[in-house]
Amino acid sequence: MRILIYEAMPDITRAEVILGIAAQHIEQGHIVFLLLDEEVYLLSRNHIKHPHAVNCLNIIRAKIAPSKIPFYVTPASKSLKKLFYKKPDKNTLRKIQEYKCSHYQEILKSFKPDEVIIWNGLLDYQKEFIRLAQTYNPKIRFHFLEAGWFPQKGHYYHDSKGVNAASSIAEQPPKKLSQKETKDIERWKNCYRKKHGNYNICDKGYYFIPLQLESDTNITLFSPFQTMENFLKWILKNSDSKIPLIVRPHPLDHIEKIHLKKLSPRITIDSSTPLQKLIAESKIVIGINSTVLLESLIYDKPTVALGRGIFQSSKAIHLQDVKQPIPKELDFYHVYREYQNAFLHQLRLLQHQLPTFKDVQPLLDGIPIEKSTRYSKFHQKISVLKILLKQYSNKTYTKLSKYLHIL
């Protein structure tokens, strides 16, 4: 089988992931080719709220070039980059995608993949490639990859339709568990809780609210709220006014959240208490479609979701209508525990450990070598040095920021 792995933004972590997945398929006897980009242009991303370009070249050189796995990198266009910074809008992004698609088309024609592997697939800069691949071959098979759940770090899952609320998992109710499977999942839950602090499961009378990145596709595509502030305002208006809210900012969100505290005296911002402790001692966990909602099921917690997610058909999580207030009492422990266990069992079967890359001898039969990209060893060594310096400077900046904040 001929497998094309497309990764538009192979950062330090992602490069290792796609190399590990590529090596797995090569060991299984498949022909693998990597398709990458030198630069990705974005109007905003996570805490960066202004137009910018993500340069992927150093990471490609340092991680992928020495791997011996054949790859092609869509080169950055200086004229388009200049246009983007002069006029950063959707029309310019469309021109950039048209330029990239001219390169993608050549690779699709010369490599003729039977299957495409892509991380996420919901992002704007990925959609044109997906459309082009489907146009080239309507029968082409896709595997969409995304981070797993228990825990996210080190795990992933794949789906033939999409990820998160766009996945086939979101459409398929989990099967009823046998007695043995129920005992197995209960044992796993106990082990998980012991491993993550072994906190006493109780009700200390607060709603736990995990926040998300506003730029994440779970929010931009599958949420009734586009900002965390509007999300909290809705909860304040539609929940029991006597119950305090403990709010947990997303760990990758570097924007100060003091303004959210000012919305109501009910709100406490807590970024320091262990996540599992906040879950274990909460009355109810309320979120949009965060993976924290899935983890709350391990603690047998009543869980409320206001957005669409991978849990959509599971009956394990209360799907809250935004036109209705949150019920004051949600007794999930007896009514929904069977559904929670079945859903957790399903997710455990679907997630896999991220592979680590090891040297493999790639199959080159039919690989369009003339389309492959090569970087000299000198450039690779310089690239490694740049990455190490960047990592060191980032750590230094983080430590210095914390020190100045304490002062």
N, C-alpha and C positions, 0 to 999 in steps of 0.2 A: 504494500500500500504506500502511496505517495502522500506524505503529510507536510503541509505548510503551516508553520507557526508564525503568526503575525503578532508583533508587539511594537506598538507605536512609541512607547515610553519605557525603555528598559533601564530603570534606575538600578541602583546598586543591588537591592534585594531582588527585584524582578528579573534581572539578567541571570542570576544564579538559579532562579526558579525555572525559567524557560530552558536553560541549558540542562537542568536535571530532568525535566520532562522530555526534552529532545533525546537525551541519552537513553531513557527508558524505552522509547519507541524504536530507537536504533537497535538496541539489544534484542527487541522482539522481531527484528528482521525488516523493519520499515525503512523507506527512504525519506529522510527529513531535510527540509530546507527552511532557513529562518529569514523572515522578511521584517526589516526594522526601519526606523527613521532616524535621521541625524538630529532633527529638531521638531518639536511640537509647539504650535502656537495656540495660546489660550487667552481669553479675555479676563478670566479669573480662575483661581484654583485654591481650595481650602482657605487659608487666611490671607492669601495674596489676592487683593481685590482690584488689581490693575492689569492691563494687557501685558503679556510677557511671553518670552520664548523659553522653552526648556531644552537645553542643549544636551543631547544624549550621546554625543560622539565619544567623549572620554570613557563613558561606561561601556560602550560597545567595544572600544579598543581594548580596554583593560580586562574585560570579562569574556567577551565572545570571540575576539580575534584569535587568541591562542588555543581555542577549544578544538580546532580542526573540523568542527561542524560547519558545512557550507552555509553562507549567509549573503544577503544583499542589503545594503543600506541606501535608502532613498536620500540622495544628497540634498542639503539645504540650498535654497536659491537666494543668492544675495539680493537680487532685485525685489523678490517677494518679501524678504525680511525687511528691507528698507521701506517697502510699501506698507507693511503691517504696522511698523512703529509710527509711520506718518498718518495712516488712516486705519486704526484697529477696529474693524467692524465685521459683521457677518459676510458682507460682500467680499472683503479681502480674504477672509477665511475660506470662502467658496473657491476663490482663485487658487489659493494654496492647495486645497484638496484636489482641484482639477490637475494641477501640476503633479502632485503625488500619484494620482490615479494613472497618469500616463506611464509612470514607472511600474506601478502595481500591475497594470495590464500586461506589460512585457513579461513580468515574472510569471503571471498566471498562464500566459500562452506558452512559455517555454518550459515551465515545470509541470504543468497539467496536474495539479493536486487532486487527490480523491477526497481528502479531508483537510479541514482548516481548524486549527486550535487558536483561540483568541482569549485574552484575559478580559473579562467583563463584557464588552461588546455593546454597551449602552451609551458610551461616550460619543459626543458629536464627532470627534476626529477619527472615530472607528467606523462610523456608519457608512461612509462612502465606499470604504474598502469592502465591507460586507455586501453592500448592494452590487458592487462590481463583480465580486466573486460569484454571487448568485446569478448574475446576468451571463457571466462567462460559462457557468455550468450549473443549471437549475437543480441538478441531482447532487451537487456537492454537499458533503456532510460537515456540520459544524459541531465543535465542542467548545462551549463557553465556560471559562474557568473563573472562580471567585474564591475569596478567602473562606475558610471553614468557620466552625463555631465553637468547638470545645477543645482547646481554645482556638481563637482565630489564628494566632501566630503559629506557624509551622504546619498548618492544615489548609486544604483546599477541597472544593468539590467541582464537578463538571456536569454540564447539562446540555442536551442537544437543542434546546429551544432558546434558552437565555439564562439570566441570573436573577436572583432576588424575586420580586413579584412577577417578572417576565419569564420565570423558569417553569418547566413542566412539573417540578416539585410542588409549586404553589397551586397547581390544578388537581393534584392527586391526593385524596385523603389517605392517611396511613392505614395499613391493615390492622385489624384487631390482634392483640398480642395473645400468645398462649400463656399458660401459667408459668412455664419455664422462662419465657422471654420477659414476662413481668418481673420475676424474681431477679433475672439478670440485670435488667435496667435499674431496679431498686438498689442492687449491689453497686452498680456503676455510679449511681447518684451519691451514695454514701461515700464511696472512695473519692469521688470528685470533690465533695464537700470537705472531707478530711484533708485532702491535698491543698485546698485553697483556704485554710485557716480554721476549718471545723467550727464555724460560728454557730451559736445557738439559734435555731429557727424560732422566732417569736414575733409578736406584733407590738411594736413600740409606738404605734399610733400615728405614723407619718406615711405620706405617699412618696415613693422614690421615683424621681423623674430623670432618666438619662437623656442628655441632649446629643445632637448629632451635628455633623458638618453640613452647613447649608449648601455647599457646592456638591455634595455627594448625590449620585443619581437616585438613591433611595428617597432623597428629599425633593430634588428637582423633577422627578418623574412620578413618584408614588406617594406623595404626601399632600394633604389638604392645606398644609402650612408651609410657606417658603422661608420663614424665619423662625428661629427658636423663641424670639420674643412674642410673636403672635401665638405660637403654640402654648406658651405659659399663660398668656392672657386668657386663652380659651379655657385652660384648666382652672384658673382662678375663678372664672365666671360659672363654670359648669361642674364644680365639685363641692363637696361638703366644706363650707367656709370655716369650720372649726378644726379641720385637719391640716397640720403644717406640711409644707412641701420641702423635701430635701432634693436639691437640683445638682446633678453631676455634669459639668462641661465635658465635651469630648476631649480625650487626651491630646489629639492633634490640633485642637482649636486653640491658637495662641492669642486670641483676642480677649481682652479683659472683660469679665462678665459682671462687674459691679452694678452696671445699669439694670441688670435683671433683678438684682436684690431690691432695687428701689420700686419695683412693680407692686410689692405687697410685703407687709411684715410676716406673712405666712412663709415666705421663701428664705431658705438657707442655702447658700452656695457651698458645696463641699467637694473639693478636689483631692483631699488628703486621706480620708477614711478609706480603707480597702473596699473595693467595689462589692465583693462577696458579703462583707459585713452589712453594708447598706441594703443589699437585697434581702439577706436573711432576717433582718430586724424590721423590715417594712410591713406596712399594712397591705398595700397594693403597689405594684410596679406599673407605671404608666409611661408609655413612649409612643413614638410614631411607627417606626419599623426597625429599631435598633437590634443588634445581636444580643444586647443586654436583656431584651425581653425573652430570648430563647434561654439564656442562662438562668433567668428567674424561675423557669419551669423546674430546674434541678432542685430548687429550694421549695417546691410545691406552693409557689406564691400565686395568688390571683393576679392575672396579668392583662393589661388593657392596651390595645393598639389602636391608634387613630389613622394610620396610613395602611397601605397595602404592602404585603411582604410575603416571604416564603412560607409563612404559616397560614396563608389565606384559607385553605381548605381543611385545616387540621382539627378545628374545634378546640384546640388546646389553649387558645388565646381569645379573650373577648374582643370582638371587632366592634369598636365604638362608633356609633353614628354621631357625626359632629352636630347634628340637629337636635340631639338628645343629651341630657346631663348624664354624668357618670353615676351609675347606681351606687347608693350608699353602702349596700352590702353585696359582696360578690363571694359566695361560698363555693370556690373552685375546688376545695380540697376533696370533697366527696363526689361532687357532680362531674368534675372535669379531670380528675386525676388519671382516669383511664385514658383519656384523649392525650393528656400531657405525656404520659409514659410512651404511648404509641408513637407520638411525634418525635420524641427524643430518640427512641429506638430507630426510627426511620433516618433521622439526620446522622446518627452515629454510623449507620451502614453506608451512607452516601459520602462522608468525608474521608479524605486520604491524607497521609502525611506528605508534606512537600519533599520531593526527592533532593538529594545532594548530588552535585555533578561529579562524575568520575570519567576518566578518559575512556573513550570508546573509539572504535574504528568505523567511521561512517560509511554507509553504502553510497557510492558516487554514481552508480549506473543511472544515466538519464538526467543527472544534475546539470543544469546549465552553467558550467564552469565559467564561460565567458561573461555571464551575468553576475558572478560572485564578486564580493568586495574583499580586498586584501589590505592590511595595514602592516607597515614594517615593524620589526621588533623594537627599533629605536622609539618609534611613536608609541608603541604599547607601553614601554618602560616609563616614558615621560607622562603618559596618561595615568599610570598607576601612581606615580609620584603626586600628580595633581589631585587625585582622589584622596590620597592620604592627607595631604595638606588641607584639603577642603573639610575632611572629617575632623581633623585636629582643630581647625579654626571654628567650626560649628560647636564643638564641645567647649572650647575656650569661651566663646561668646555666651553660651548657655550658663556656664559657671559664673561668668562675670555679671551677667544680667541678674542672676539670683543673689549674688553678693551685694550688688547695688540696691536691689529691692529690699534686702534686709536692713541696709543702712538707712 
